[in-house]
Amino acid sequence: MSTKGASADPLATLSSLPGVADSVDSVRRAVDRVYGHRIMRRRSNEVTSEAALRGARGSAALSGADWALEEVRRRTDFSGDDEARTVGAALRLTAEAGQLLSIWRQSPLRVLARLHLVSAAGRSEEVGRPRRDGEPVDEPLIDLPLPSADEVAARLDGLSQLIIAGSQAPALVTAAVVHGELLALRPFGSHNGLVARAAERIVLIGSGLDPKSICPAEVGHAEQGRLAYAAALEGYASGTPDGMAAWIAHCGRAVELGVRESTAVCEALQRGAA
């Protein structure tokens, strides 16, 4: 997201794009409904744990490891092959995200470095730092031109400044921009999608929209499918008002689908079936 020539609060400016307010309102109503479910008064920790598992499964699916939920639930060893390592990385990131909330608003770049370190599990010397020119990027889902290392550094710095300064923009808008910017930039040599979705989760939780982390947007992104995800990202990368609004709406729909998933979990717990 370029901020050159933009207002003092470019995230808030995005909130005025056609259709964005409707997406924001729809997400807010959906989140309020699941938080008002009677099971949340007694068993919210169980809903949070289940949402984390399902969110990790969804994020891994978007990165090419589309495992059944029960397979993710039962496995303890995630070191066998590339798919297993991807699922393991998604699970680690989901667990780590909640530990980084207090750092995000003060040092988002530090948090991103930590997320990459956790996802890649120290497998190479490039872990935890932005890529340099000439270094390969393993992100097969995203077929967009790869920004140079200098552009990555400049845009990451701009994104960091926006987060630290704060914004009047709704949480959905901020989360969508953080997610989209990280996917468009692919700042690391690997695991960019997993990191971007974990960062989106951090924004949604830390903003107060989803403080108990029971609305796994990753589930919704996976449910909408990899092709729709990539197409919506192209709209974000275009920088056009229509493209940006479409990406925000896509992210909003993902949150709503995550809400639907957790509502089903609440209903199952209420029936004593989960």
N, C-alpha and C positions, 0 to 999 in steps of 0.2 A: 504493500500500500504506500503510494507516494504521498508525502505530506507537503510537498513544495507548493507554495501559493495557497495552501489550505487555511481554514480558519484556525483559531486557537484551540478548538476542540473538534478535530476532523471526524472523530468517532461519533460525536453527537450530530454532526452534519449528515452522516449516513442514515441516521434515524429518520430523517425527513424524506428519504427516498420513497417513491410510490410503493405501497404495499408493505413496507417494513413495519409501520405501526400496527397493522393488522396482525402480522406474524408475532410481534412482541406481545400483543394483547392475548392472542390465542395461546401462546406458550405460558403466559402468566396464569391464565385461567386453568389450564391443564395441570400445572404444577400445584396450584392452590387446591385443586380437587384431590390429588393423591395425598397431599399433606393433611387434608382433612379427613382421610379415611380412618375409621375407628381403630384399625389394627395399628396405626402409627402411634397411638397413645401408649401401647403396651409392648410392642415388638418391633420398634423402628430399627434397632440394631440388626435384627435378622433381615429386614428388608434392605438395609444398607449393604450387608455382606452379600446378599444374593444379587443386588444391582451391580456390585463390583465385579462379581464373577461373570455375569452376563455382559457387562460392558467390556471386559477384557476379551471375552470370546468374540464379540462383535468387532473390536479393533483388530484382533488377529486375523479375522476373516477378510477384512479389507486389505490386509497386507499379505494375503495369499494362503493363510492357514485356516481354512473354513472347517473347523472341527465341530462335531456335535457337542452340545452343552454338557451332556453326561460324560463324554470323553474328557473334556477339560476338568470336570469335577473330580473324576476318579484318578487321574494321572498324578504321579508325584515326581517323575523324572522327565525333564524337558530338555535333555541334552542330546537326544538321539540323532535328529536330522534337522534340516532347515525349518520345516514346519513346526516341529516341537520347540525349537529354539525361539521361533516367533511367538508362539503361544506363551512360553515361559517369560519372554520379554514383556508381553502385554500384561501378564499377571503381576510382574514386578512393578511395572509402571503404575498400575492401578493402586497397588499398595503404597507406593512412594508418594503419589500425588497428594495424599492427605497430610503428609509430613512437611510439605513445602509451602503451605498456604501462607504462613507468616512471613516467608522470605519473598514471595512473588511480587508484592507491591513495592518492595525496596530494591530488589535486584533480580528482575526477570531473566536476565542473561545468565546469571548464576544458576537459576532454577533450570533453564533449558540445558545447560551443560550437565547438570546433575541428572536430568531425565535421560539424556543420551548415554551417559556413563552407566546408568542403571539398566537401560535397555540393551546396550551392547555388551554389558558384563565384562568390560575391560579386555575385549578380544583383540584389540590392535592399538597402536600408538596414536591413531587418529581419534580415539574415543574422547568425548567430552570437550571438543573444540570445533569451531567452524572449519569447514574444508578449505583447502587452498586450491588455487588454479591448477588444473591438471590432474587433481585427485578424482578418482571415479566416484560416482554416486549410484548406489543400489536402491532404486525406488521404481520398480517396473510398472506400477499402476499409473504413475504420473508421466504423461507424455507432453510436457511443456518445455519450451526453451529453458536451458539451465543458466541462471544468472551468474555473472562472474563473482569471484571471491570479494572483490571490492564492493560490488553492488550488494552482495549479501551482508557484508559488514555494515554498510551505510544504512540499509533498511532494517537490520536488526537493532541498530542503535536508535533509529527513529521509532521503532515499535517499543523499545524499552522506555524511551522518554515519554511516550504516550501513556504507558502503564503507570510509570512512576508519578507523572503529573496528575493522573486521575481524569475521569471524564464523567459527564452527565449522561452519557449514552446508556441505554438499557444493557443489562448483562448479556442478552442474546447477541446484540450487535458487537460488543467487545469480544465475546468468545468466538464469534464467527470470523472476525478480522484476525485475531491471533491464530486461529486454526488455518485460515486461508493463506495468510502471509507465510507461515512456516511451511506449508505444503508447496506454495509457489516458489519459495526460495530454496527449499531442500538444503539447509545450511550444513548438514552433517553428511558424512559419507554413507550412512545407513540409518535405518529405523526412523526416518523423518516422519512418515505417516503416524507411527505409533506415538512419537513425541508430540506431534501436532494435536492429536486427539487427547492425549493426556493434559496438554496445556489448556485445551478447551474445557476439559473437566475442571481444572483448577480455577479457571475464571468463573464458571458457573457456580461452583461451591463457594469460592471466596467472595463473590459479589453478594451473596445472601439469597440468590434466586433458588439455589438447591443446597442449603447448608448441610443437610444430612446425606448428601450424595446418593439420592435414591432415584434420580432421573437420568439413566445412562444414555447419553446421546449417541454413544458408539453403537448401541443396539439399533437405533434408528438409522444411522448412516449405513450400517450393514444391510438392514432390511430394505432400504431404498435401492441398494445394489451398487456395484462397483462402477458400472457405466454411468449411472445417474450422478454418482459422486464425482467422477472425473469430469463429466460435462458441466456440472455446477461449478467446479473449481475453475474451469476454463472461463466461465463468466466472471469469476472474481479476478482472475489474472488479466482479463481484458481491461479492467479499470473503468469500464463504462457504468453509468448509473443503473441501467437495466441488468447488467451482468452482476454487479455488486448486490443489488436487491435480490436477484434470483439466488445467489449464494447464501445470503442471510436467511431467506425463506427456506432454503434447503436445510440449513442448520436448525432452524426453528422446527421444521417438520421432524427432524431427527430427535430433538428433545421431546416432542409430543409422543413419538413412537416409543421412546424410552419410558415416558410416563405410563403409557399403556402397558408396557411390559411389567413395570413395578406395581401397577394397579392389579394385574393378574396375580402377581406374587402375594399381594395383600389379601386378595380374595381366596387364594389357596390356603394361606395361613389361617384365615378366618374359618375355613371349612375343616381345618386340621389335616389338610392333604399335602402340606409341604414341611 
